[in-house]
Amino acid sequence: MDNIFLFLSMAFLLTFLIGRLIEKIRVPWIFGALIVGSLLALYNPFAEITSSATFGFLSQLGMYFLLFIIGFEIDLKEMKKKSSFIVKSTFFIILLEAIIGTVVIYFVFGQYISGAKWLISFLVALSFATVGEAVLIPILDEFKIVNSHLGQTIIGIGLLDDIIEIFALISIVIVVGSAAQSHFNIALTLVSLLALVALAVGFNRLGKEGAKFNFSSIETLFLLTLFVLFLFLGIGKFAESTPLAALLAGTSIRTFIPSERLKLIESEIRTMCYGFFAPLFFLGVGVSIDWGYLLAFPLLVLLVVAVSNGAKLLGSYIATKKEFGTKKSLLLGIGLSVRFSTSIVIIKILFDNQVIGRELYSVIIASAIVFTFLVPVLFSNLLTKWNIIQNPN
């Protein structure tokens, strides 16, 4: 079957139906697209479509829109306000997990990495150590602990780890660019990167001037947003840096458009991203999984889950025990173990550019699936069992 329109209609319908089901266990509905893709990886009667250039382009746009949204949501001013406790805890917890994860990935999966194995192992572990805090916020809100010390610490660490995600993304862009030697022009790359930085700085400096622009309607403001995104992507393309370009486009729009106008356009941007492009990206992520390898070596997935979660719990316990006590510090570590953020994008970039093999890619994605289902259920149950919702502070 090569009718892409019927394929998309069925993919969106299944994403909707599965999304409705998994929301009941507090898993984001969009995760349904990853499940649909994973099922297609088992049996795919639409292989001609999912391997086509058209679907690949749509899936790639989904990745760019996700990175654009992440950049759009980054508020550097708010990050500066975070207490030293949150800052220290963030870097200690994530870097400890990254270091332990690096050792495991290097010695267990080193044969599936091309290039600088230690460096790639560290970047994979670092990206996987970051936090998908968006999964937990609805749970915190439901139990009325968003404004508690524990809730604010989880959200604060989730926000601050965006800095680490940006560092990981920039490093990945450099690695991927260096791997593409056949069409990697150093001079052109440097010029393109400088142009991206200059544009980002320019939009930031013009923030006050943006208030003077007369945006007559949401439609024209939306067109301006798309212009900025694709301008950055076009320049980033020359430097093999389109992911970084998408992120910078998001931060640039946030600083340029007046805050009262941002509120008008934000829902439209989110609708376009999460309502169309992002599901296709996660569908593409799932389709690429190698189930044959996972079924042959299921213990490798459990190994990654155990090591990653163990490191997160250990880091949280060491960093926050004095502040929260044993139960809350462990609950913090469980909450921070959720994986549904930039890490999946970074792993997909490495896989698409053949820096990591399908085997390592499949194990990482499968581990992310386990965490995304397990953490919300476990976190919610422990909140109730340990009576933390009665003593949120």
N, C-alpha and C positions, 0 to 999 in steps of 0.2 A: 504494500500500500504506500503510495507516494503523494497522497492528498494532504498537504500540510495544514490546510484549514480544518479538516475533520480531525486531524491529529491534535491540533491546538484546542479545539472545542472539547475533546475528550479529556485532554490533560488538565484543562482548567476545571472541568466538572469534577474529576477525581480529586484534584487538589482541594476544591471546595468541600466535598463530602468527607474526605479524610481529615481535612483541617477542622471541620466541625466536631469530629469525634475526638481528636487529640486535644482540643481545647478543654475538654472536660477533665483532663488530667493536668491542666495548666501548661501545656506545651503550645508554643505559638502556632497558629493555623498554617502559616507559610511553610512550616516544616513538612506539611503534607506533600508539597512539591518534591522534596528530597525523597520522601517515601515512594512516591510514584516513580521517580527516576530510578530508585534502587530496585523496584520491582521489574522495571524494564531492563535493568542490567541482568536479571535472571532469565527473562524471556522477552525478546524485543521483536515484535512483528513489524515495527516501524524503523528498523535499523537504517533504511535508506534515507529516512527523514532526519533522524537524530544525528546521523553522520554527515548531513549535507552542509554546504557553506551557509545556506540561509538560516538554518537553525543555529549553527555555530555563531553567526553574527548576532542573532537575537539574544542568545545566551550571554555573549560577551557584553552586549549593551546592558544586560541585567547586572553584570558585575560592575560596570562603570557607574550605573545609577546608584547601586548600593554604596560604592565608595564616595560618590557625590553626596549622598544623604549623610554618611558618616562625617565627612568634612563640614557639611552644612550644620550638623548638630554640635560640633566641637566649639566650646565656649572657653577660650583661653583665660578670660577674665575670671570666670568661676573657678577654673583650675588653680589660679594663683591664690584663691581664698582658702583652699583646703589646708587643714591643720598639718603640722609637722608629723603628728602620729599617723595620719592617713598616708602621707607621702612616704614615710619610712616603711610602713607596713606594705604598701603597694609594691615598692621595688624589692623588698626583701622576699615577699611571698612569691612573686612572679619569677624573679631571677633564680631563687632556689629551685623552683620547679623546672626552669629552663636548663639549669646546670645538670640536674639529675637526669632530665629527659635527653639531654645531649649525649650523655654517656650511653644510655640505653639505645638510642637511635643509631649512634655510630657503630656500636659493636653488634647489634642485632640486625640492622637494616642497611649497613654501610654499602653492601653490594648493589643496592638499588639507588645509589646516589652517584651522580656524575659531577666531576669537578672537585672542588675543595671539600672533602667529606666532613671534616670537623666543623667548618664554617656553615655548611648547609645543614648539618645536624643541629647546630645551635640555633639557626634561624627557624627551622621547623619546630624545634622544641619551644623556642621563645614565642612564636606565633600561636602555638597550641596552648601555651600557658596563660594567654590573655583571657579576659572575662566577657561573657555575653550577658551583661547585666540586665539587658532589656527583658530577658526571660523571667527574671526574679522580681522586677518592679511591680507587676500586677499582683504577685503573691504578697509582697510587703504591704501593698495598699489594701489588699483584702483583709489582712490580719491587723491593720491599723498600726503598723510599726515603721512606716516610711520615715517618720520624723523622730524615731527613737535613735539612741546612740548607735545601736547595732545596724539599724536600717540605713542611717546616714553614712556609716562606715562602708557598708557594702556598696552603696551608690557612689560614694567618693572614690573608692578603689576602682570601681568599674569605669568611672570617668577618667581618672588619672592614668589608667592603663592604656588609654588612647594614645598617650605620648609614646609608650613602648610599641604600640601597634604601628604608629607612624614611622618610628625608627626601623622596625622590622620590614615595613613595606618599602621604605627607601633602600634598605640593604638588599632586599629581594630584587628591586628594579635594577640595581647596579650589577648584581650577580647574573640576572637574566640577560641584561644588555651585554655583559662581558661574554656570555655563552654564545651569543649570536654573532660570532666573529665574521661570518661571511658577508653580512650587511651592516656591520657595526662601524660607523665612521666616527672616530673620536672627536674631530673638530665639529662635525654637525651635531653630535650628541651634546657637547659642551655648550654650543650656541643655543640649542633647543632648551636645555636645562636652565641656562641663564635667562632665557626668554620667559620660561614658566615662572621662575622666581621673581623676575621683574614685573610680570603681569600681576602676580599675587600681591606683591608689595604695593604696586600701583593702585589696585582696587582697595587695598587697606587704607592707603593715604587719601584716596578719593571718597572715603566713607562719609565725611561731612558734606562733600559736594553732592553725594547721591541723594541727599534729602532735597536738593533743589530740582531734581528731575521730576517732571510732571508725568507720572505713570497714570494714564487716563483710565486704564482698565486692568483687570487681572490677566486678561488674555495677552496684552502687550507686555506685561511684566513677566509672564510665563515665557513668551518668546525671547525676551532678553536673557532669561535664565538659561534657556536651551542654547542660545548663541554663545554665552560664556562657557558652558560645558563643552560644546563641540569645538570651540576655539582652542580651549586648553587641550582637549584630546588630539586635535589636529597637530598642534605643536609638539605635544608629548610623543606622538607617533614617530617623529623623526629621531627621538632619543630612546626608543623602545621603553618609554616611561609613561604610557597611557594610564596605568593604575594610579600613579602618583599625580598625574595631571587631573584626573577625575576628583581626587581628594582635595587638591589645591583649588579646583573650580568651586567646590562646595564651600570652603572657607572664605574664598573671595566674594562670593555672592552674599554670604552672611555679613561680611564687613561693609559691603557696598550699599546694599539696599536698606533703607530705613527700617527700624524695628517694627513700626506699625504696619508697614507693607509686607514684612516678612511673614507676619501672622496670616495675611490674606493668601499668600502664595504657597505656604508650607503644606497645607492639606492637598493642594493640586500636585505638588511634587511627589508627596508620599503616595498619592493615589496612582500616579503614573508608574512609580517605581514598584511598589508592592502589589499593585493591582494587575500589572502586566509583565514588566521586565524581570523583576526579581524571581517570580516563580519559574520562569524559563531558565534562569541561571541555576537555581537549585535543582531543577529537573536535569540539566546538563551535568551537574556535579554527581547526581545519583546514577545516571546512565553509565558513567565512566568507571564505576566500581567493578572490581574483579572478584566476583563471588566464588569462582573456582578456587582462588588462592585463599580467601577467607574461610571457606568450608574445609579446606585442606589443613589450614593452620589457625584454628579458632583461638587457641591459647595465646597467640600473639596479640589479638585484640584485648584479651583479658589482661595480658601483661602491661600493655600501654595504659589501660584504664587503671589498673592497680598502682602502677608507678606514678602516674600523673596525679591521681587523686590522693595517694599517700603523701606525695611531696607537697601538695596544696594544703592538706590537713596539718602536716608537720610545720610548714611555714607559718600558717595561721596560728597554730598553737604557740609557737615560739614568739611570734611578733605581738600577739594580742592577749595572751593568757593573763598578764597582770592587769590589763584594762577590763577584760570581760569575764574572766574565770574560764574554767575548762569547757563547760557545755556551750557557752556562747562562742568561744573561740573556735571550737570544732564545727559549730553550726555555720560560722562565718566561712570556714574552709570548704564546707559542703556547698554553700551558696556560690562561692567563687569558682567552683569546679564546672559550672555550666559552660558549654561550648556552643555558641551560636553568634559569632561576631565576625570580625575581619579575618580571623584565623582561617576560616573555610575559604575565603577569597584568596588569601596568600597561598594556601596549599594548592588551590586550583591553578594559580599562576605558575607555580613551580612545576606542576604536572604538565600543563599545556606546553611549557617550554622545555620539557624533557630533562629537567634538572633532577627530578625524583622519578622513580619508576612507578608503574601502576600498582605494584605490590604494597609499597610504603604508603602511597596515596590512599589505597583502599582501606588499609588498617587505620589510618588517621581519621578518615571520614566515618568508618564504622564505629570508632571510639567516640567520635563527636555525637553520633546518633545515640549511643548508649548513655552518655552523659546528659544529653538533652531530654531524654525520657526519664532517667533515673533521678536526677537532681531535684526537679520541681516536686516530685512525689515525696522523696525522702525529706526534703527541706520542710515541706508543709506538715508532714506527720510529726517530725521532731519538734517543730515549733509548738504544736499542741501537746505532745507527750511530755515535754520538759517544762510546760507552763510558762514559756517565754512570752506568749501573747498576753499573759496576765501581769507579767513584770517586764515590760518592754525596755525599760531603761537599765 
